[in-house]
Structure formats: structure tokens, C-alpha cells
Amino acid sequence: MRMRLLTLSLVVSAACFLAAGQTANTDEARLLAGSIDIHVHSDPDDRPRSIDAIDVAKLARSRGMRAIVLKNHYDPTGPLAYIVRKEVPGIEVFGGVDLNLTVGGINPAAVEHMAKVSGGWGRFVWMPTFDAENQVKYSKESRPFVSVVRNGALLPEVKQVITLIAKNNLVLATGHSSPEEGLLLLREGRAQGVGRMVVTHALMAPVLMNVSQMQEAAKLGALIEFVGGAITGAGAAERLDQFADAIRKIGPESCILSSDLGQRGNALPPDGFGAFLVAMKARGFTEQEIARMSKLNPAKLLGLN
């Protein structure tokens, strides 16, 4: 009798486990369908990546995603988006230019060129990231960096870049700028009529905006980006809890979710993005709120209907 009860218990436990897994998979599939990830890293690159641009687009399409934005710290990805679209129809693919040292830093010519590249799929202009003055100082490195501010004011060439962003209806992303630098960029963007702005992973190092600063950025018209990254391991749950708290204080209407994945050893971007969306649902956000942050807001940012 005991053996029968034990066997029945194991069968019931296994069924419950499978049902829970199916529920999670169903949630993930539903949340991913029609989603847009604005922060995808891929090969080719100069550092280890888990997947190349064509394969990540195929994988995202297979998950029912609507669009991805290919990001590279050192190479413009507008031309790559053009090629990927030809190879992987059925999903929107975009790119951009990151104003690090390899493109000449704050280089208006690089932005103007991107806006003219075939297809017009280069949409993002990220202010400096790995070569940003704020990043280099945060990392305590001794190497050249790219500044956006001097003596508390934006550099003239930064204002020129923002003019080009406004003229070509591109996205102004703050990159790895400090909170104070980021707010200066957004104020200038608003003054010049930039309609699409985003604070790059606002709560992550080395940006580290506080809630008050994020609220100010949102009032300036920017979307506040929260990136899932690796959602398991030490500190991950606390980080996601912090995200949830900040989003509630800012409002989902001013927030955007993305993966910031593609690093070798982490989940592939669509898989990690889906897991991130499920994790945010588990923290009390409705599917409508998640759709606002992962579908509607990024579509607006990219000019998609």
C-alpha cells in the first residue's frame, strides 16, 4: 500500500511539474509573440558572442518576435541589418551606430553617413558606451575615452550630432553616460525636437540613475530601458525586484524592456528575453503592462505602426 501511495505521489508530482513547465512555456511564448528587443548583441564582433546576426534573427522570428535591434559597441550595424533582412524575411531588423573611438567618437559624419545607408535601417545613435568617459572612470582604467560634456556643458559636436538625430528622425540613446550627462543630452534632444529618446539600461553600471533622475528623464520624453541580461545567479532576483520597484514609480508607459544578451555563456537573446518577460510578470505586472514595455513602446521608438 505504501509503495502504491509513493508511486501515486511521484506521478502526481511529475504531472504538476510538467504542467508548471508547460504554463511557463505558454506564458513565455505569448509574451514573446510580437515583442521587440532593442538591445541584441551578435557576431561578427571582436569579443565572444553566442550567435551571429543572421541566426539570432531566425531564432527571434521562430519565437514570433516582431523586431530586433542589432547593437555593436564598435561597428555600425545599419548595413548589417540590411543584409540580415534579405536573408531572414518575416522579421524587422534594425541597427545603429555607437559613438565610440572606432567611429571617431562624437562624429557627426558617422551619424550622417548611417542615415544615408541603403534601406535606412540604421535607427539608433548610442552615445559612447565602452569608451565613454563615465565608463572608463567608473572602471578605473587608464586609456583614451570619449567625452560628451566639458565644464558642465555639452560639447559643440554633441549638439551637432543631436541636430542630425532630429533631422533624420533617429533614436537618441544615452549610452554609458552618467546620470547628469544623460539628462543634459535629453534636455538638448528635447530642445532640438528629437522625438525618440531612450536612457540606456538606466539602473545598470556605470549609468546608475536613481528613481528621481529616471522620472525626470521620462518627463523629458525619454523611455527608460531595463535590460534582463542573465536573470539567474547571484543577485539576479534582487536586481529584478529593483527593476520592478523603479518601473512602478516611473510608470510602464515610460519604460522599455530589452535583453542586452548575446554574450557567450548567457542565454540566447530571444530565450533570455522571454525569460525576462516571464520574470516581470511574476513580479506582478499584467500582460498588458508587459506588452506596453516590450511591444508598444519599442514600436513607437522605431517608428513602427
N, C-alpha and C positions, 0 to 999 in steps of 0.2 A: 504493500500500500504506500509506504514511504517513497519507494522508488518511483511509483506511478505519479505521486504528487510532485516529486522533484522533477520528473520528466515534463509534466504538465507546466510546472513553473518555468522551466527553461524555455519551453516552446512559447509560452505567453510573453516572456521577457524578450525573446528573439523577435517575435512579431511586433512588439511595441517598439523595439529598436529600429526595425526596418521601416515601420510606419513613420517614426520620427524622422528618419533619414529621408524618406520619400517626401514628407512635408517640407523639410528644409530645402530639398532639391526643387520642389514645386515652387516654393517661395522665391528661391534664387532665380529660377527660370522666368517667373512672372515679373520680378523686379528688374531683371536684366533686359527683358524684351523692350525695344525702343529706347534704351538708355544711350547716353553719350559720355564717353570718357575723354576728358580734355587733357590728360596727362599720361601718355603712354611712351615708355622708352623701349627701344628695339635696336637690333643690328640693322645696318652697319654702324659701328661705334668704336671708340678707342678703349673701351672698358668692357668687361664681361657682361653680355646680355643673354637673356634666356630664350629669345625668339627673334626672328627677323621681321621686318616691316610687313612683308607680304603674308607671312604665316600668321602674324597677330591679327591682321585684317581678316583673313579667312576664319580664324578662330572666333573673332568678335561677331562676324556675320553668322556663323553657325549657332551662336548663342542668341541670335535675334537682335543684336545691338544695332542702333541706327547710325552711329558715327564714332570715330576716334580721332584724336589729335596726336600726331607723332611729334615727340619732343626730343631734341638732342641739344646738349649744352654747347656743342662746338661747331656743328654743321647745320646750315639751314635745311629745313625739311619740306618746304613747299614743293621743290622739284620731285622729292621722293614721293610725296602724296600724289602727284600727277601720275607717276609710274604705277604706284600701288592701285590706284583707281582703275587703270587699264587692265591690270592683272586680276583684280578682285571686284568685279561689278556687284552691285547689290548692297553696298555699304558706303557711306560718306566718309572720306578720309581727308584730313586737313593737316597742315604743318605750320611752321613759323620760323622765326629767327631769334636766336638768343644772343644778346649783345655782349658776348664775352670777348676775350682777346683775339681769338681765332678769326673773328669777322671785323677786327679793328676796334672793338669796344663800342662806345656810343658812336655809331657810324651811320649817319643819315643815308649815305649812299647804299648801304646794305639793305636798309628798310625800303628805300625807293625801288631798288632792284627787285626785291622779293615781291613787291606789289605788282610788278610787270611780268613775272614769270608765267609761262604758259599755264592756263587753267585758272589761275587766281586762287589756288588752294592754300597758299601761304596766308594765314589769317592772324596768327599770334605774333606779337612783338614782346618778348620777355626782356625786361631789363636784366642787367648782369646777374648771373647765378653763381656758379663756382668761382668766377673771377671777380665777383662783386667785392668792393672794399669791405662791406659789412661781413661777408663770408670769410675773407682772408683774415680779418682782425679777430673774428669770433674763433676761428680755427688756430689762431696764434701762429700763423705761417709767415715766413719772410720771403715774399715773392711779389712780382708786379700784380696790380689789381686795377679794376675799372671803377672810377668814381662817378656818382650821379649828382653829388652835392658838394659844394665848396663854400665854407663860411656861412652855412645855413641856407644857401640858395641853390636852386637847380642850375647846373651848368648850361650855358647857351646851346650847346649841341644836343642836350637832353630835350630842351624846349623845341628844338628843330625837329627831332625825332617825333615828339608828340604832335607837332603840326602835321607831319606826314601820316601819322596814325589816324588823325582826324580826317585828313583829306581823302584817304583811301578806305575809310570805314573799317579799320583793323581793330584788333583787340590789344589794349594796353594791359600788360601783366607786370606786376611789380618785381618779379624775380626774387632774389635773396636780399633785397633792400631791407634796411632797418625799419621799424615802425614809423619813425619820424620821416625818413626818406620816402617811404611808401605813401604817406599822407601828403607830402609835398607833390609827389608825382600825380596823385589822384586829384588834388586841387587844381594843378595845372591842366590835367586832362579835362576836367570839367570846364575850366575857364576857356579852353580851346574847342570845346564841343565834341570831345570824344564820347561816343555813345556806348562803348563796350569796354569795360574795365574789370579786372579781377585781381584780388590780392592773393598772390601765390602762397599756397599752404601756410596760412596766416599764423597758425599755432605751433608750427614746427620750427626747430632751429634751422638757420640762425635768425629767422624773422621774429618769432615770439611776440606777436601783438597781444595786448591784453584786450579784454572784452570791450572796454570803453573805446579803445582805438579802432577795434573792428566795427563797432556801432557807428563811429564817425565815418569810417570808410564806406559803410553801407549808405549812410546819408548822402555821401558824395556821388552815389550811383554805382559803386563797385559791388561785384559779387565776391563773397568771402569763400575761398576754396579750402575744403577739408579733404585731405588725402588719406586713403585707407592704409596703403603700404602693407607691411606684414602685420596681420591682426592677431597673430598668436605669439606666444613667447613672453618674456619678462616685460612687464609694464604696459603691454598692449591693451589689456582691459581698462586700465586706469586712463590711458590716453583716449580711448574711445568714449569713456564716460565724460572726460573733459570736453571732447568734441560735442557730445550731446548737450551738455550744460551750456556751452557757448552758443550753439545753434538756437537753443530755446530763447536765449537772451537777445540774440540778433534777429531771429525770425527766419524760417525756412525760405521765405520769399527773397531773401538777400544772400542765400548760401548756395554753394555748389559742391557736389561730391565728385571725387575722381580717385584713380587708383595710385598714381605715381609708381607704377610697377614696370617690370621688365628687367630687373636686376637678377643675375644668375643666382639661384638658390632660393628665390622667393616664388610665390605663386605666379603663374602666367597672368598677364593683365586682366583679361576678361574673367578668369576664375577668381582672382583676388578681389576684383571689383564687385562681383556678385556676392562674395562672402562679406564684403564690407557693407553692402546694402542690407543684407540679412541681419548683420550685427547692429545696424542702426535701427532696423525695425524692432529688434529685441530690446532696444532701449526706449521704446515707447512711441517712436514716430509712426504715423499712419502711412499706408501705402501711397496716399495722395501727397503727403508731405515729401516722401522719398522721391516720388515721381517729379515733384516740383524741383527738387535739388539735383536730380540725375537725368532728367529729360527736358523739362520746360526751360529751366534757367540756362543750361548749356546750349540748347537750341537757339534761344534768344541771343546768347553771346556770339554764336557762329552765324547768325543771320538766316537760320533755317526756319521755314514756316511750320 
